[in-house]
Amino acid sequence: MSYNRTMSPVKIACRHLWKIFGPEPARVRAAIEQGWSKDDVLNRTGHVLAVRDVSFEVRQGETFVVMGLSGSGKSTLVRCLTRLIEPTSGEVLIDGQDLLAMDEKQLREVRRRRMSMVFQNFGLFPHRKVIDNVAYGLEVQHVDKATRYRRAREVLELVGLAGWENRYPDELSGGMKQRVGLARALAVDPEILFFDEPFSALDPLIRRDMQDELIRLQEVMHKTIVFITHDFLEAIKLGDHIAIMKDGEIVQQGTAQDVVLHPANAYVAEFTEDVPRSHVVTAAAIMTPPEAADTPERYPAAPPHATLQELVTLAAERDARIAIRDGNGVLLGIVVRSRLMRALAGLEVNHTAGR
């Protein structure tokens, strides 16, 4: 994706976050030794280590994806970020303010006005019409009916459900219900959106449509998004930055290209094994400096974040070379068709690119 992390301020900073379930989490936290595994903690203390010393940053306008298998701690983590579950220790900073230090009133205001969550189960009120489901967050904020209905209609149009406002949830398909859930989250115009496996219960075709819809909306809204999934292909499709969890820890984080080209361990490598490189590796990874004889003004141009798949289309249409230029038109490098073909075959990639 084209998002540039270095250009945006930090919106969410998670610092050394722990969550231990059990009667004495603080005592167990102090007693845990570096080498103890999740199973060791359970067997020796009877406590469940759900999130272990997790730290990361999410930049403003970024889609940050946390992925892992069932039991990895990803859903517990996102609930700790919103204090739906109270962390055992650590910090969660929103624009520099520690969420864990806020009292109940302050926390309620942040949840109502600055963040929204979209869950796997749609959580719609069956007795309320679509427009009232979407407007619910504004109703909680005591916004007058005319204003909240106007805003609800705006976001329903945004998610492709204009004309459905007077239907009830049981009249909608699964994909439509999830769009209503998304519209409800957007209605309060939050700064931050949290998604906890929102599309995993949908049929594959509907799921793909919802992924495309979220990408489209993000290009318009530029919200800060934390997205939880167990699907690596979904992670690389949606994420500007990806964190992979196992047994409560983040074992690797980086761009999709970083993770695919440089898996940190066998666990990560297994996820990336079947990922088509043409969808992940970018022009920046295979471009070379222009040669003296090059005439780049005659070559088709592409941005450094263009994927190999996108470059193949350009190479087939025009010259055997592609000029890689930044948003200001500055020449960054050249992609030669032969090098592109070798990269597609997994034979040649600049392994320092993006690191």
C-alpha positions in Angstrom: 0.0 0.0 0.0 1.1 3.6 -0.5 1.0 4.8 3.1 4.2 6.3 4.3 4.6 5.8 8.1 7.5 8.2 8.5 5.3 11.2 7.4 2.6 10.8 10.0 2.6 11.4 13.8 2.1 8.5 16.3 -1.6 8.1 17.1 -1.5 5.0 19.3 1.6 3.9 21.3 1.4 0.6 23.1 4.2 0.2 25.7 5.1 -3.0 27.5 1.5 -4.2 27.7 0.7 -7.3 29.7 -2.5 -9.1 30.4 -2.6 -12.1 32.7 -5.9 -13.8 33.7 -6.2 -15.2 37.2 -6.7 -14.2 40.8 -3.2 -12.6 41.3 -2.1 -11.3 38.0 0.3 -8.6 39.4 2.1 -11.1 41.6 2.4 -13.5 38.7 3.6 -10.8 36.4 6.4 -9.9 38.8 7.4 -13.6 39.1 7.5 -14.5 35.4 11.0 -15.2 34.3 12.2 -14.4 30.8 12.4 -18.0 29.6 8.9 -19.1 30.8 6.5 -20.1 28.1 2.7 -19.6 28.1 2.3 -23.2 29.2 5.0 -22.8 31.9 3.0 -19.9 33.4 -0.2 -21.9 33.3 1.4 -25.0 34.8 3.3 -23.2 37.5 0.8 -20.5 38.6 -2.6 -21.5 37.2 -2.8 -18.2 35.4 -3.3 -17.6 31.7 -0.7 -15.3 30.0 -2.7 -13.7 27.2 -0.6 -10.6 26.3 3.1 -10.5 27.0 5.2 -7.4 27.0 3.7 -6.0 23.7 4.9 -2.7 22.3 4.1 -1.1 19.0 3.1 2.2 17.4 0.3 3.1 15.0 0.7 6.2 13.0 -2.2 8.6 12.2 -4.1 7.4 9.1 -2.4 4.0 9.1 -4.1 0.6 8.8 -2.2 -1.5 11.4 -3.1 -5.2 11.2 -2.5 -7.6 14.1 -2.7 -11.2 13.0 -2.2 -14.6 14.5 -3.9 -18.0 15.0 -6.6 -18.7 17.6 -5.2 -18.3 21.1 -2.4 -16.0 20.0 -3.7 -13.1 22.1 -4.8 -10.7 19.3 -8.4 -10.3 20.3 -7.4 -9.8 24.0 -4.9 -7.2 22.8 -7.4 -5.1 21.0 -9.7 -5.2 24.0 -6.9 -4.1 26.2 -6.3 -1.1 23.8 -9.8 0.0 24.4 -9.9 -1.1 28.1 -12.9 -3.4 27.4 -10.4 -5.7 29.3 -8.2 -4.1 31.9 -4.5 -4.7 31.2 -2.3 -6.1 34.0 0.4 -3.5 33.3 1.8 -1.2 30.7 0.7 1.9 28.8 -1.7 2.6 26.0 -1.1 6.2 24.8 -3.6 8.0 22.5 -2.0 11.2 21.2 0.3 10.9 24.2 -2.5 10.5 26.8 -2.4 7.2 28.8 -5.7 5.5 28.5 -4.9 3.3 31.5 -4.6 6.4 33.7 -8.0 7.8 32.8 -10.9 7.7 35.2 -14.3 6.2 34.1 -15.7 9.5 32.9 -12.6 10.3 30.8 -12.6 6.9 29.3 -16.3 7.0 28.5 -15.8 10.3 26.6 -12.8 8.9 24.6 -14.9 5.8 23.6 -17.9 7.8 22.6 -16.2 10.5 20.6 -12.8 9.4 19.5 -13.0 5.6 18.8 -15.3 3.0 17.5 -15.3 -0.8 17.3 -16.6 -3.3 14.7 -16.9 -6.9 15.9 -17.3 -10.2 14.1 -20.8 -10.6 15.4 -22.7 -7.6 14.0 -24.3 -6.6 17.3 -27.2 -4.9 15.7 -30.4 -4.2 17.7 -33.0 -6.5 16.0 -36.0 -4.3 17.1 -34.5 -1.1 15.7 -34.5 -0.1 12.0 -31.2 0.2 10.2 -31.2 4.0 10.6 -31.6 3.8 14.3 -28.9 1.2 14.6 -26.5 3.4 12.7 -27.5 6.5 14.7 -27.2 4.8 18.1 -23.8 6.2 19.0 -25.0 9.7 18.3 -28.1 9.0 20.3 -25.8 8.1 23.3 -24.1 11.5 22.7 -27.5 13.2 23.0 -27.4 14.5 19.4 -30.9 15.6 18.3 -32.9 13.2 16.1 -32.8 15.3 12.9 -29.0 15.7 13.1 -28.3 12.0 13.9 -30.7 10.8 11.1 -29.0 13.1 8.6 -25.6 11.8 9.6 -26.8 8.2 9.5 -28.1 8.6 6.0 -24.7 10.1 4.9 -22.8 7.1 6.2 -25.3 4.6 4.8 -24.8 6.1 1.4 -21.0 5.9 2.0 -21.2 2.2 2.6 -23.6 1.5 -0.2 -26.8 1.1 1.8 -28.8 4.1 0.7 -32.5 3.2 0.6 -32.2 0.5 3.3 -32.6 2.8 6.3 -36.1 1.8 7.2 -35.5 -2.0 7.1 -34.9 -4.2 10.1 -31.7 -6.3 10.5 -33.4 -9.6 9.8 -34.2 -8.4 6.3 -30.5 -8.0 5.5 -27.8 -10.4 4.3 -24.7 -11.0 6.4 -22.7 -8.6 4.3 -25.3 -5.9 4.5 -25.4 -6.4 8.3 -21.7 -5.9 8.5 -22.0 -2.7 6.4 -24.6 -1.5 8.9 -22.1 -2.2 11.7 -19.4 -0.3 9.8 -21.8 2.6 9.2 -22.6 2.7 12.9 -18.9 2.9 13.7 -18.4 5.7 11.2 -21.4 7.7 12.2 -19.7 9.3 15.2 -16.8 10.3 13.0 -14.2 8.6 15.2 -10.4 9.2 14.9 -9.7 5.5 15.5 -11.4 2.4 14.3 -10.9 -1.0 15.9 -11.9 -4.1 13.9 -11.9 -7.5 15.6 -12.1 -10.1 12.8 -15.1 -8.3 11.3 -15.3 -10.3 8.1 -14.4 -13.8 9.3 -18.0 -15.0 9.5 -18.8 -13.9 6.0 -18.8 -16.0 2.8 -15.6 -15.7 0.8 -17.0 -13.5 -2.0 -18.8 -11.2 0.5 -15.7 -11.1 2.6 -13.6 -10.0 -0.4 -16.2 -7.3 -1.2 -16.0 -6.0 2.4 -12.2 -5.9 2.2 -12.4 -3.9 -1.0 -15.0 -1.6 0.6 -12.8 -0.9 3.6 -9.9 -0.1 1.3 -12.1 2.2 -0.7 -13.4 3.9 2.5 -9.9 4.3 3.9 -8.8 6.1 0.7 -11.5 8.6 1.4 -11.5 8.8 5.3 -7.8 8.3 6.2 -8.8 7.0 9.7 -6.4 5.3 12.1 -7.3 1.6 12.0 -6.3 -1.3 14.1 -7.5 -4.5 12.4 -7.5 -8.0 13.9 -7.4 -11.1 11.7 -6.2 -14.7 11.6 -5.9 -14.6 7.8 -2.5 -13.6 6.4 -3.8 -12.8 2.9 -6.3 -10.4 4.5 -3.5 -8.9 6.5 -1.3 -8.2 3.5 -4.3 -6.9 1.5 -5.4 -4.4 4.1 -2.4 -3.6 6.2 0.1 -0.7 5.9 2.0 -2.4 8.8 1.5 -5.9 10.1 2.2 -7.4 13.6 2.2 -11.2 14.0 1.4 -12.6 17.4 2.1 -16.0 18.9 1.4 -17.1 22.5 0.7 -13.5 23.5 3.8 -12.0 22.0 4.5 -10.0 18.8 7.1 -12.2 17.0 7.5 -9.9 14.0 6.2 -6.6 12.7 6.8 -4.7 9.5 5.3 -4.1 6.0 3.9 -7.1 4.1 7.0 -7.0 2.0 9.2 -7.1 5.1 7.4 -10.1 6.5 7.3 -12.1 3.2 10.9 -11.4 2.3 12.4 -11.6 5.9 10.3 -14.0 8.1 11.7 -13.8 11.6 11.2 -17.5 12.4 9.6 -20.7 11.2 6.2 -19.7 12.5 6.1 -16.6 10.3 7.7 -18.4 7.4 4.8 -20.9 7.4 2.3 -18.0 7.0 4.2 -16.5 4.1 4.9 -19.8 2.3 2.0 -19.6 -0.2 1.8 -15.8 -0.6 2.1 -14.8 -4.2 5.1 -12.5 -4.3 3.7 -10.6 -7.2 1.0 -9.1 -4.8 3.5 -8.1 -2.1 7.0 -7.3 -3.5 7.2 -3.7 -4.7 9.2 -1.8 -7.3 11.5 -0.4 -4.6 12.8 -3.9 -3.9 14.0 -4.6 -7.5 14.8 -1.2 -9.0 18.3 -0.3 -9.9 20.0 3.1 -10.5 19.6 4.4 -14.0 22.4 3.9 -16.4 24.1 6.6 -18.5 22.4 5.4 -21.7 18.9 5.4 -20.1 16.2 7.8 -21.4 13.7 7.5 -18.5 11.4 10.2 -19.8 10.4 7.7 -22.5 9.7 4.9 -20.1 6.3 4.2 -18.5 6.4 5.4 -14.9 5.3 3.7 -11.7 5.5 4.6 -8.0 7.9 2.8 -5.7 5.0 1.0 -3.9 3.7 -0.5 -7.2 3.6 -4.3 -6.9 5.3 -6.7 -9.3 1.9 -7.6 -10.7 1.3 -3.9 -11.6 4.8 -3.6 -13.1 4.1 -6.7 -15.3 1.2 -4.9 -16.9 3.3 -1.8 -17.7 6.2 -3.9 -19.0 3.9 -5.8 -21.4 2.4 -2.5 -22.7 5.5 -0.6 -23.5 9.3 -0.7 -23.1 11.4 -3.3 -21.4 12.2 -0.7 -18.7 10.0 1.2 -16.2 10.9 4.5 -14.5 10.2 4.5 -10.8 9.2 8.0 -9.6 8.0 9.4 -6.4 4.9 11.5 -5.9 6.7 14.6 -7.1 7.9 12.9 -10.3 11.5 12.6 -9.1 13.3 9.6 -10.6 14.2 7.0 -8.0 15.4 4.1 -10.2 14.7 1.8 -13.1 13.1 -1.6 -13.3 14.4 -3.7 -16.1 12.0 -6.3 -17.5 14.5 -9.2 -17.1 15.0 -8.4 -13.5 11.2 -8.1 -13.0 10.8 -11.6 -14.5 13.5 -13.0 -12.2 11.8 -11.4 -9.2 8.5 -13.0 -10.1 10.2 -16.3 -10.2 11.6 -15.6 -6.7 15.2 -15.5 -8.0 16.2 -11.9 -7.5 15.0 -9.4 -4.9 16.9 -6.6 -3.2 16.7 -8.0 0.4 17.6 -4.7 2.0 14.7 -2.9 0.5 12.2 -1.5 3.0 14.2 -2.5 6.0 
